[in-house]
């Protein structure tokens, strides 16, 4: 099953809002969808998990690969609005020590840009 992702930008931060469960069986679709939505000139990205009830370890590997593209000076990557099950996977794997985790999209954008996170 293909992963649907809604895309937007907020204060120059690329926002990905995936929908649905991310299993090992659809992790390649997840990776392809993320790659299609981001551009080489993007410097900051946040993935909003509000509509993702499950994330497998294969999905985490895809996120790690993506996060590596946003490392270095002037780059930032974060994840936000983790559902309870996704939070458990992130915490148990130690992924929360590798990438920044935020409670909300607004908090993520504010932390990355130093702005108020509402697009102004």
N, C-alpha and C positions, 0 to 999 in steps of 0.2 A: 504494500500500500504506500503510495507516494505521500510524502510529508508536505503539508501546506504551510507556507510561511507568509505572513503579512509583513511588509517592509515599510519603514518610514525613516525620517531623519528628525532629530531634535537637537538644536544647537550644534549641528555638525556631527553629531553622533549617529551612526547607523544603528537602527533598532530592528531586530528580528523577533517576530512573534510567532513561533511555531505552534501548530495545533495538532494534538493527537499523541498517541503513545509512540515512543521511540524504542524499538527492539533491535536486536542484532540483525534480524531478518530485513529490516528496512533502514539500517544505518547508512548504507551506501546512498540511498535516496536522500536521506537527511544531509549527508555530506554534499551531494550534488546540489541540493536546493540551497544550502548555505553558500557554496561557491558561486552559484549563479547570481545571488543577491548582493554579493560584496564586490567591490572594485579595488584594483591595486592602489588607487589614490586614497582610499578610506583609511583614516588614522585611528578611529575609535569605533568600537562596536559593543552593543549590549544585546544579550539574548534574554528575552522575557519569557519565562516558563509558566505564566499564569494558566495557559491552556494545555499544559503537558502533564497528564496524570501519571506517566511512568517514563523513566529514562534508564536504559540498560547501560552496562559497562561499555558496550560497543558505541553507544551514543556519547558517552563521556570521552572516549578516544577521539571521536570526531571533533568534539568541543576542544580538546587539548590541541589538536592539529590546528584548528582555527585560531585559538588563543595565541599560538606561537607566531601567527602572521601579524599580530598586533602587539608585539613586544618591541622594546627599544625606545629611544628618546622620541617624545611627541606622539606616542601610540598608547592606546589603552583598550582594555577588554574587561567586560564584566558580565555577570548573569544576575537576574533578579526575579522576584515573585515566584520563588520555588514552591511548588505544591508540597504537601507533607511527604509523600513517597519520594519525590525527586530530591527533597532536602535530605532524607535518610541516605540515599545513594551517594549524594555529594559529600555528606559528612563522613560516612563510613569509608569512602575511598580516599579521603584526604584532599579531594579536589578543591575544597574551600581554602586550602593553604596554597594552592597554585594560582587560582584566579580570585578576583574580588567578587564577593556575593553581596547583593543589596536587597533590601526589603521591597523597594519599589523602583519603577522605571525613573521616576522623578529624582529619587535619591541617587541612582546610578549616574544619570546625566549631570546632576549637580556636582557629584564627586569628581567626575571626569573633566568637566568644563569649568568648574568653579562658579557656575551660574546657578540660578534658582531652579532649573530643570523643567520650566514650563514652556520652553521655546522662545522666551523673550531675551 
